Amino acid sequence: MKAITSALALLAIATVTSFGADEPKKEGEKPKMTPEQMFTKKDADKDGKISKEEFLKGSKDAAKSEASFAKKDANKDGFLSKEEFTAAPKKKAA
């Protein structure tokens, strides 16, 4: 009987915690998008790449965003591929 009660308690805890996993942490806060979802949203003309103009649209700090674009544009073609956009940022040397 004790084993059944323990198992049910663990199941109840697992169920309760899994429901809150995808919910925003604060009231009114939107869930964060994945890098792939962000790429799709930024790619306004749906050509499979993000231009500098698309990347900067809606930016609050244009200079910072331009620097970020330049860092991400690995092949320096003026566009970000999905791979360039979703790549993890390189860590700074210590």
ABEGO torsion letter per residue (X at the ends): XAAAAAAAAAAAAAAAAAAAAABBABBGBBBBBBAAAAAAAABAAGAGBBBAAAAABGBABAAAAAAAAAAABAAGAGBBBAAAAABBBBBBBX
